[in-house]
């Protein structure tokens, strides 16, 4: 287990090239990386590796019938993995990056381990540089809170470490998360947006 401090430059966080390369290696080998987001600390794994996703479920103690979402680097990536509809395009264009998870019909490019039995996938574009850096340098990563199932979602690296411990390979410490609460989950597969989970409210 390794704890890496992300350097703060005002409102931005940076990781040096060696840290990025090490994290890419961990993810490529099926490992788990805890990191800050705009909402709570999350756990990144390679969503295209069945074994990595299995390990993530085991680390969290999460029931397999509860789907895990995915984070992508940019808004344009959302509709590579989720089907574009008029309502989805309008919502995504207005609200992402931001503290929302959008549920869409999965496209053929979506990682099968994260697609629900009814063919849907949750997608995030966090309004935080670190998860987007991971997704840009490695590829899409899982997006799920860094907690044991049923326990509070952590707003600090210390809280995540206390819950997941050695089950995770790397912890990226970027200080307390900006919002400190989970993302709002919006189902956009129907004729209108449906809130599945009310989450943190963006600060204005």
N, C-alpha and C positions, 0 to 999 in steps of 0.2 A: 504494500500500500504506500502511495506517495501523495503528499500534500504540496500543491504548487500555488504560490501567491501570484495572483494576477496584478500587474502594475497598473495603478490608477493614474491617468493623465486627465485631470479635470473630471468630466463626465464620461470619459472613455477608458476602456481597459485594454491592455495589450499583453500578449504572450510572446516571449522571444522565440526565435526560429527553432531552437533546440527543444523547447517545451512543446511546440506545435508538432514537430516531427515525432517526439516521443508519444504524444497523445494519438497521433495517427496510427502509430505502430500498435498501441494498445487496442484501439478500436478495430483495426484490421485483424488482430489476433483473437477477436471475440470478447474483448474486455469491456469493463464498465467505467465510465468517467462521470463523476458528479460535477456540476457546474452551476453558476448562477444564471438566472434569467430575469426578465422584467417582473415576473410574478413570484415564484418560489424557486428553490434549488431543484434542479432536475437531474435525471440520469440519462446519459447518452450511451447507446450501444448501436452496433450496425444492424439496421432493421432488415437487411437482406440475408443475415445469417441466422438460421433457425437456432443454432446452439447459443448464440449471443442473446437472442430474445428469450430462450428458455432460462438462461442464467439470470437475466433481468427479472423475470417473473419469480424465480426462486429467491433472489436477494430481497425482493420486496414482500414476499409471501402473498403475492397477488393472485387471486383466482384466474384461471386461464380464460374463463368466459368474459372477463372484463378486458376490453380492447385497450391497447396502448397507442397513443398518437405518435406523430412524427413531426420533427422540425426541419424546415428547409431554409435556405439562405436568403432567398428573395421572393417577393410576391409573384414574380413570373413563374417560379417553380411550383406554385400551388397547383396549377392546372395541368401540370405534367402527371401528377399522381392522383388528382381528384377531378371529376368531370365538371366542366364549365357549364353553368346555366346562367340565365339572365340575372336571377336573384343572387347567385353566388358571386358572379363577377362584380355586381354592384357593391355587395357587402365587403368583399375582399379589397376592392379598390379604395373603399372609404376607410376601412378599419385596420388594415394590416400594413406594416408591422404594428403589433399591439397585443394586449393581453387577452386574446381570443383563440380558441380552438375551433376551427370550422370542420364540420362533418359533411363529407361529400361522397358521392358514389365513386368507388375506386376505379381507376383506369388500369389497363393491362400493365402499365409500368410500375404500379404500386407494389411494394414488398408484401408478398403473400402472408408472412407471419403477423402483419399488422392489420390485415383486412378482416373485418368482422364476418360472421356467417352470412349476414344479409348483404355483403358486398360493399360495405362502407369503410371509410378511413377518416381519422381525425388528423388535421394538419395545422401546424403553427408556423408563424413567422414572428419570433419574439422580437420585441423592441429592446434588444440588448445585444451588444457587440460579441460577447463570448459564444453563445450558442450559434449565432450566425457565422462566426469565424470557423467553428467546428464543422458546420454543414458546408461551408464554402471550401474548406481545405480538405475535408475527408469525403463529403457527400452527405445526404440526408441521415439524420440520427434520430433515435427514439426520443420522445418528449413525454416524460412522466415524472411525477414528483419524487424526490429523493427521500422517501419515507417507507417504513414498514406499513403494509396495508392496514388501514384502520387507525393509524396514528397521525398526529398533526403533520401537515406539510411544512418542511423547514424553510425558514427565511434566512438562515445563516449556514455557513459551511459546518460550523461546530455542531449544530443541530442535526444536520445530515449525517455527519460522522458518528454521532452518538447512536443513531438508529441503524445505520448500515455497516459501519465498521469495516472489517477486512473483506466483506463481500464485494467491495468496490476496489478497483485497481488504482485510480487516480482521483483526487479531490482537487478541484480548482477553487480557490478561495478568493472571491471578489467582494467580500464584505456583505452586509445585509442587502437583500434584494429591494428594489425600489418600491414595489407595491406590497410585498409581504403576504399575498393571498393568491389563491389559484386562479387560473384563467377561466373566463366565461366560455362555456361550450355551447356552440350554436349549430343546430342541425339545419343545413341548407339543401337537403335532398328533396324537399317538398315544394309546394307552391308559395310558401311563405317561411320566413325564418322562425325557428322554434328553439327557445332556450332550454337546454337540457340541464345546465348547471350555471347558476349565477355565481360569478367570481368577483375578483377584485375590480374596483372601479378606477379607471385611469385618472391620474391627478391632472388638474387643469390650472 
